[in-house]
Amino acid sequence: MDYGKSDLADALAAEYVLGTMRGGARRRFEALLPAHVGLRRATTAWQERLLPLTEAIVPVEPSGDVWRRISDRL
């Protein structure tokens, strides 16, 4: 695959940053990052685009009941 193509790098970086890339694909993408400057640039660009959206979100502390149910499931 030609990761030097900006459209491909951008699409893969978007999936990675958004969290829709999972499992083996995510691990392969992370392994490719050190060797491909285009992938790193695209990933950084997506992170910078989306970071301001997270600042608008008010943190919500889950109730004790939620933590108990999570613990029970584990």
Distance bins in CASP14 RR format, pairs under 12 A and 6 or more apart:
PFRMAT RR
TARGET T0000
AUTHOR 0000-0000-0000
RMODE 2
METHOD distances of the structure
MODEL  1
1 8 1 0 0 1 0 0 0 0 0 0 0
1 9 0 0 0 0 0 1 0 0 0 0 0
1 11 0 0 0 0 0 1 0 0 0 0 0
1 12 0 0 0 0 1 0 0 0 0 0 0
1 25 0 0 0 0 0 1 0 0 0 0 0
1 28 0 0 0 0 0 1 0 0 0 0 0
1 29 0 0 0 0 0 1 0 0 0 0 0
1 32 0 0 0 0 1 0 0 0 0 0 0
1 36 0 0 0 0 0 1 0 0 0 0 0
1 39 0 0 0 0 0 1 0 0 0 0 0
2 8 1 0 0 1 0 0 0 0 0 0 0
2 9 0 0 0 0 1 0 0 0 0 0 0
2 12 0 0 0 0 0 1 0 0 0 0 0
2 36 0 0 0 0 0 1 0 0 0 0 0
2 38 0 0 0 0 0 1 0 0 0 0 0
2 39 0 0 0 0 0 1 0 0 0 0 0
3 9 1 0 1 0 0 0 0 0 0 0 0
3 10 0 0 0 0 0 1 0 0 0 0 0
3 11 0 0 0 0 0 1 0 0 0 0 0
3 12 1 0 0 1 0 0 0 0 0 0 0
3 13 0 0 0 0 0 1 0 0 0 0 0
3 28 0 0 0 0 0 1 0 0 0 0 0
3 29 0 0 0 0 1 0 0 0 0 0 0
3 31 0 0 0 0 0 1 0 0 0 0 0
3 32 1 0 0 1 0 0 0 0 0 0 0
3 33 0 0 0 0 1 0 0 0 0 0 0
3 35 0 0 0 0 1 0 0 0 0 0 0
3 36 1 0 1 0 0 0 0 0 0 0 0
3 37 0 0 0 0 1 0 0 0 0 0 0
3 38 1 0 0 1 0 0 0 0 0 0 0
3 39 1 0 1 0 0 0 0 0 0 0 0
3 40 0 0 0 0 0 1 0 0 0 0 0
3 41 0 0 0 0 0 1 0 0 0 0 0
3 42 0 0 0 0 1 0 0 0 0 0 0
3 43 0 0 0 0 0 1 0 0 0 0 0
4 10 0 0 0 0 0 1 0 0 0 0 0
4 12 0 0 0 0 0 1 0 0 0 0 0
4 13 0 0 0 0 0 1 0 0 0 0 0
4 32 0 0 0 0 0 1 0 0 0 0 0
4 35 0 0 0 0 0 1 0 0 0 0 0
4 36 1 0 0 1 0 0 0 0 0 0 0
4 37 0 0 0 0 1 0 0 0 0 0 0
4 38 1 0 1 0 0 0 0 0 0 0 0
4 39 0 0 0 0 1 0 0 0 0 0 0
4 40 0 0 0 0 0 1 0 0 0 0 0
4 41 0 0 0 0 0 1 0 0 0 0 0
4 42 0 0 0 0 1 0 0 0 0 0 0
5 11 0 0 0 0 1 0 0 0 0 0 0
5 12 0 0 0 0 0 1 0 0 0 0 0
5 36 0 0 0 0 0 1 0 0 0 0 0
5 38 0 0 0 0 1 0 0 0 0 0 0
5 39 0 0 0 0 0 1 0 0 0 0 0
5 42 0 0 0 0 0 1 0 0 0 0 0
6 12 0 0 0 0 0 1 0 0 0 0 0
6 13 0 0 0 0 0 1 0 0 0 0 0
6 36 0 0 0 0 0 1 0 0 0 0 0
6 37 0 0 0 0 0 1 0 0 0 0 0
6 38 1 0 0 1 0 0 0 0 0 0 0
6 39 0 0 0 0 0 1 0 0 0 0 0
6 41 0 0 0 0 1 0 0 0 0 0 0
6 42 1 0 0 1 0 0 0 0 0 0 0
6 45 0 0 0 0 0 1 0 0 0 0 0
7 13 0 0 0 0 0 1 0 0 0 0 0
7 14 0 0 0 0 0 1 0 0 0 0 0
7 38 0 0 0 0 0 1 0 0 0 0 0
7 42 0 0 0 0 1 0 0 0 0 0 0
8 14 0 0 0 0 0 1 0 0 0 0 0
8 15 0 0 0 0 0 1 0 0 0 0 0
8 29 0 0 0 0 0 1 0 0 0 0 0
8 32 0 0 0 0 0 1 0 0 0 0 0
8 36 0 0 0 0 0 1 0 0 0 0 0
8 38 0 0 0 0 1 0 0 0 0 0 0
8 39 0 0 0 0 1 0 0 0 0 0 0
8 42 0 0 0 0 1 0 0 0 0 0 0
9 15 0 0 0 0 0 1 0 0 0 0 0
9 16 0 0 0 0 0 1 0 0 0 0 0
9 29 0 0 0 0 0 1 0 0 0 0 0
9 32 0 0 0 0 1 0 0 0 0 0 0
9 33 0 0 0 0 0 1 0 0 0 0 0
9 36 1 0 0 1 0 0 0 0 0 0 0
9 37 0 0 0 0 1 0 0 0 0 0 0
9 38 1 0 1 0 0 0 0 0 0 0 0
9 39 1 0 1 0 0 0 0 0 0 0 0
9 40 0 0 0 0 1 0 0 0 0 0 0
9 41 1 0 0 1 0 0 0 0 0 0 0
9 42 1 0 1 0 0 0 0 0 0 0 0
9 43 0 0 0 0 1 0 0 0 0 0 0
9 44 0 0 0 0 0 1 0 0 0 0 0
9 45 0 0 0 0 1 0 0 0 0 0 0
9 46 0 0 0 0 0 1 0 0 0 0 0
10 16 0 0 0 0 0 1 0 0 0 0 0
10 17 0 0 0 0 0 1 0 0 0 0 0
10 38 0 0 0 0 1 0 0 0 0 0 0
10 39 0 0 0 0 1 0 0 0 0 0 0
10 41 0 0 0 0 1 0 0 0 0 0 0
10 42 1 0 1 0 0 0 0 0 0 0 0
10 43 0 0 0 0 1 0 0 0 0 0 0
10 44 0 0 0 0 0 1 0 0 0 0 0
10 45 1 0 0 1 0 0 0 0 0 0 0
10 46 1 0 0 1 0 0 0 0 0 0 0
10 49 0 0 0 0 0 1 0 0 0 0 0
11 17 0 0 0 0 0 1 0 0 0 0 0
11 18 0 0 0 0 0 1 0 0 0 0 0
11 20 0 0 0 0 0 1 0 0 0 0 0
11 21 0 0 0 0 0 1 0 0 0 0 0
11 29 0 0 0 0 0 1 0 0 0 0 0
11 39 0 0 0 0 0 1 0 0 0 0 0
11 42 0 0 0 0 1 0 0 0 0 0 0
11 43 0 0 0 0 0 1 0 0 0 0 0
11 46 0 0 0 0 0 1 0 0 0 0 0
12 18 0 0 0 0 0 1 0 0 0 0 0
12 19 0 0 0 0 0 1 0 0 0 0 0
12 20 0 0 0 0 0 1 0 0 0 0 0
12 21 1 0 0 1 0 0 0 0 0 0 0
12 25 0 0 0 0 1 0 0 0 0 0 0
12 26 0 0 0 0 0 1 0 0 0 0 0
12 28 0 0 0 0 1 0 0 0 0 0 0
12 29 1 0 0 1 0 0 0 0 0 0 0
12 30 0 0 0 0 0 1 0 0 0 0 0
12 32 0 0 0 0 1 0 0 0 0 0 0
12 33 0 0 0 0 0 1 0 0 0 0 0
12 36 0 0 0 0 1 0 0 0 0 0 0
12 38 0 0 0 0 0 1 0 0 0 0 0
12 39 1 0 0 1 0 0 0 0 0 0 0
12 40 0 0 0 0 0 1 0 0 0 0 0
12 41 0 0 0 0 0 1 0 0 0 0 0
12 42 1 0 0 1 0 0 0 0 0 0 0
12 43 0 0 0 0 1 0 0 0 0 0 0
12 46 0 0 0 0 1 0 0 0 0 0 0
13 19 0 0 0 0 0 1 0 0 0 0 0
13 20 0 0 0 0 0 1 0 0 0 0 0
13 21 0 0 0 0 1 0 0 0 0 0 0
13 26 0 0 0 0 0 1 0 0 0 0 0
13 29 0 0 0 0 1 0 0 0 0 0 0
13 30 0 0 0 0 0 1 0 0 0 0 0
13 32 0 0 0 0 0 1 0 0 0 0 0
13 33 0 0 0 0 1 0 0 0 0 0 0
13 36 0 0 0 0 0 1 0 0 0 0 0
13 38 0 0 0 0 1 0 0 0 0 0 0
13 39 1 0 0 1 0 0 0 0 0 0 0
13 40 0 0 0 0 1 0 0 0 0 0 0
13 41 0 0 0 0 1 0 0 0 0 0 0
13 42 1 1 0 0 0 0 0 0 0 0 0
13 43 1 0 1 0 0 0 0 0 0 0 0
13 44 0 0 0 0 1 0 0 0 0 0 0
13 45 1 0 0 1 0 0 0 0 0 0 0
13 46 1 0 1 0 0 0 0 0 0 0 0
13 47 0 0 0 0 1 0 0 0 0 0 0
13 48 0 0 0 0 0 1 0 0 0 0 0
13 49 0 0 0 0 0 1 0 0 0 0 0
13 50 0 0 0 0 0 1 0 0 0 0 0
14 20 0 0 0 0 1 0 0 0 0 0 0
14 21 0 0 0 0 1 0 0 0 0 0 0
14 29 0 0 0 0 0 1 0 0 0 0 0
14 39 0 0 0 0 0 1 0 0 0 0 0
14 42 1 0 0 1 0 0 0 0 0 0 0
14 43 0 0 0 0 1 0 0 0 0 0 0
14 45 0 0 0 0 1 0 0 0 0 0 0
14 46 1 0 1 0 0 0 0 0 0 0 0
14 47 0 0 0 0 0 1 0 0 0 0 0
14 49 0 0 0 0 1 0 0 0 0 0 0
14 50 0 0 0 0 1 0 0 0 0 0 0
15 21 1 1 0 0 0 0 0 0 0 0 0
15 22 0 0 0 0 1 0 0 0 0 0 0
15 23 0 0 0 0 0 1 0 0 0 0 0
15 25 0 0 0 0 1 0 0 0 0 0 0
15 26 0 0 0 0 1 0 0 0 0 0 0
15 28 0 0 0 0 0 1 0 0 0 0 0
15 29 0 0 0 0 1 0 0 0 0 0 0
15 39 0 0 0 0 0 1 0 0 0 0 0
15 42 0 0 0 0 0 1 0 0 0 0 0
15 43 0 0 0 0 0 1 0 0 0 0 0
15 46 0 0 0 0 1 0 0 0 0 0 0
16 22 0 0 0 0 1 0 0 0 0 0 0
16 23 0 0 0 0 0 1 0 0 0 0 0
16 24 0 0 0 0 0 1 0 0 0 0 0
16 25 0 0 0 0 1 0 0 0 0 0 0
16 26 1 0 0 1 0 0 0 0 0 0 0
16 27 0 0 0 0 0 1 0 0 0 0 0
16 28 0 0 0 0 0 1 0 0 0 0 0
16 29 1 0 1 0 0 0 0 0 0 0 0
16 30 1 0 0 1 0 0 0 0 0 0 0
16 31 0 0 0 0 0 1 0 0 0 0 0
16 32 0 0 0 0 0 1 0 0 0 0 0
16 33 0 0 0 0 1 0 0 0 0 0 0
16 39 0 0 0 0 1 0 0 0 0 0 0
16 40 0 0 0 0 0 1 0 0 0 0 0
16 42 0 0 0 0 1 0 0 0 0 0 0
16 43 1 0 0 1 0 0 0 0 0 0 0
16 44 0 0 0 0 0 1 0 0 0 0 0
16 45 0 0 0 0 0 1 0 0 0 0 0
16 46 1 0 0 1 0 0 0 0 0 0 0
16 47 0 0 0 0 1 0 0 0 0 0 0
16 50 0 0 0 0 0 1 0 0 0 0 0
17 26 0 0 0 0 0 1 0 0 0 0 0
17 29 0 0 0 0 0 1 0 0 0 0 0
17 30 0 0 0 0 0 1 0 0 0 0 0
17 33 0 0 0 0 0 1 0 0 0 0 0
17 39 0 0 0 0 0 1 0 0 0 0 0
17 40 0 0 0 0 0 1 0 0 0 0 0
17 42 0 0 0 0 1 0 0 0 0 0 0
17 43 1 0 0 1 0 0 0 0 0 0 0
17 44 0 0 0 0 1 0 0 0 0 0 0
17 45 0 0 0 0 1 0 0 0 0 0 0
17 46 1 1 0 0 0 0 0 0 0 0 0
17 47 1 0 1 0 0 0 0 0 0 0 0
17 48 0 0 0 0 1 0 0 0 0 0 0
17 49 0 0 0 0 1 0 0 0 0 0 0
17 50 1 0 0 1 0 0 0 0 0 0 0
17 51 0 0 0 0 1 0 0 0 0 0 0
17 53 0 0 0 0 0 1 0 0 0 0 0
17 54 0 0 0 0 0 1 0 0 0 0 0
18 26 0 0 0 0 0 1 0 0 0 0 0
18 43 0 0 0 0 0 1 0 0 0 0 0
18 46 1 0 0 1 0 0 0 0 0 0 0
18 47 0 0 0 0 0 1 0 0 0 0 0
18 49 0 0 0 0 0 1 0 0 0 0 0
18 50 1 0 0 1 0 0 0 0 0 0 0
18 53 0 0 0 0 0 1 0 0 0 0 0
19 25 0 0 0 0 0 1 0 0 0 0 0
19 26 1 0 0 1 0 0 0 0 0 0 0
19 29 0 0 0 0 0 1 0 0 0 0 0
19 43 0 0 0 0 0 1 0 0 0 0 0
19 46 0 0 0 0 0 1 0 0 0 0 0
19 47 0 0 0 0 0 1 0 0 0 0 0
19 50 0 0 0 0 0 1 0 0 0 0 0
20 26 0 0 0 0 1 0 0 0 0 0 0
20 29 0 0 0 0 0 1 0 0 0 0 0
20 46 0 0 0 0 0 1 0 0 0 0 0
21 27 0 0 0 0 1 0 0 0 0 0 0
21 28 0 0 0 0 1 0 0 0 0 0 0
21 29 1 0 0 1 0 0 0 0 0 0 0
21 30 0 0 0 0 1 0 0 0 0 0 0
21 32 0 0 0 0 0 1 0 0 0 0 0
21 39 0 0 0 0 0 1 0 0 0 0 0
21 43 0 0 0 0 0 1 0 0 0 0 0
21 46 0 0 0 0 0 1 0 0 0 0 0
22 28 0 0 0 0 0 1 0 0 0 0 0
22 29 0 0 0 0 0 1 0 0 0 0 0
22 30 0 0 0 0 0 1 0 0 0 0 0
23 29 0 0 0 0 1 0 0 0 0 0 0
23 30 0 0 0 0 0 1 0 0 0 0 0
24 30 0 0 0 0 1 0 0 0 0 0 0
24 31 0 0 0 0 1 0 0 0 0 0 0
24 32 0 0 0 0 0 1 0 0 0 0 0
25 31 0 0 0 0 0 1 0 0 0 0 0
25 32 0 0 0 0 0 1 0 0 0 0 0
26 32 0 0 0 0 0 1 0 0 0 0 0
26 33 0 0 0 0 0 1 0 0 0 0 0
26 43 0 0 0 0 0 1 0 0 0 0 0
27 33 0 0 0 0 0 1 0 0 0 0 0
28 35 0 0 0 0 0 1 0 0 0 0 0
28 36 0 0 0 0 0 1 0 0 0 0 0
28 39 0 0 0 0 0 1 0 0 0 0 0
29 35 0 0 0 0 0 1 0 0 0 0 0
29 36 0 0 0 0 1 0 0 0 0 0 0
29 39 1 0 0 1 0 0 0 0 0 0 0
29 40 0 0 0 0 0 1 0 0 0 0 0
29 42 0 0 0 0 0 1 0 0 0 0 0
29 43 0 0 0 0 1 0 0 0 0 0 0
30 36 0 0 0 0 0 1 0 0 0 0 0
30 39 0 0 0 0 1 0 0 0 0 0 0
30 40 0 0 0 0 0 1 0 0 0 0 0
30 43 0 0 0 0 1 0 0 0 0 0 0
31 39 0 0 0 0 0 1 0 0 0 0 0
32 38 0 0 0 0 1 0 0 0 0 0 0
32 39 1 0 1 0 0 0 0 0 0 0 0
32 40 0 0 0 0 1 0 0 0 0 0 0
32 42 0 0 0 0 0 1 0 0 0 0 0
32 43 0 0 0 0 0 1 0 0 0 0 0
33 39 1 0 1 0 0 0 0 0 0 0 0
33 40 1 0 1 0 0 0 0 0 0 0 0
33 41 0 0 0 0 0 1 0 0 0 0 0
33 42 0 0 0 0 0 1 0 0 0 0 0
33 43 1 0 0 1 0 0 0 0 0 0 0
33 44 0 0 0 0 0 1 0 0 0 0 0
34 40 0 0 0 0 1 0 0 0 0 0 0
34 43 0 0 0 0 0 1 0 0 0 0 0
36 42 0 0 0 0 1 0 0 0 0 0 0
36 43 0 0 0 0 1 0 0 0 0 0 0
37 43 0 0 0 0 0 1 0 0 0 0 0
37 44 0 0 0 0 0 1 0 0 0 0 0
38 44 0 0 0 0 1 0 0 0 0 0 0
38 45 0 0 0 0 1 0 0 0 0 0 0
39 45 0 0 0 0 0 1 0 0 0 0 0
39 46 0 0 0 0 0 1 0 0 0 0 0
40 46 0 0 0 0 0 1 0 0 0 0 0
40 47 0 0 0 0 0 1 0 0 0 0 0
41 47 0 0 0 0 0 1 0 0 0 0 0
41 48 0 0 0 0 0 1 0 0 0 0 0
42 48 0 0 0 0 0 1 0 0 0 0 0
42 49 0 0 0 0 0 1 0 0 0 0 0
43 49 0 0 0 0 0 1 0 0 0 0 0
43 50 0 0 0 0 0 1 0 0 0 0 0
44 50 0 0 0 0 0 1 0 0 0 0 0
44 51 0 0 0 0 0 1 0 0 0 0 0
45 51 0 0 0 0 0 1 0 0 0 0 0
46 53 0 0 0 0 0 1 0 0 0 0 0
47 53 0 0 0 0 0 1 0 0 0 0 0
47 54 0 0 0 0 0 1 0 0 0 0 0
48 54 0 0 0 0 0 1 0 0 0 0 0
50 56 0 0 0 0 0 1 0 0 0 0 0
50 57 0 0 0 0 0 1 0 0 0 0 0
51 57 0 0 0 0 0 1 0 0 0 0 0
60 66 0 0 0 0 0 1 0 0 0 0 0
61 67 0 0 0 0 1 0 0 0 0 0 0
62 68 0 0 0 0 0 1 0 0 0 0 0
62 69 0 0 0 0 1 0 0 0 0 0 0
62 70 0 0 0 0 1 0 0 0 0 0 0
62 71 0 0 0 0 0 1 0 0 0 0 0
63 69 0 0 0 0 1 0 0 0 0 0 0
63 70 0 0 0 0 0 1 0 0 0 0 0
64 70 0 0 0 0 1 0 0 0 0 0 0
64 71 0 0 0 0 1 0 0 0 0 0 0
64 72 0 0 0 0 0 1 0 0 0 0 0
65 71 0 0 0 0 0 1 0 0 0 0 0
65 72 0 0 0 0 0 1 0 0 0 0 0
66 72 0 0 0 0 0 1 0 0 0 0 0
66 73 0 0 0 0 0 1 0 0 0 0 0
67 73 0 0 0 0 0 1 0 0 0 0 0
67 74 0 0 0 0 0 1 0 0 0 0 0
68 74 0 0 0 0 0 1 0 0 0 0 0
END
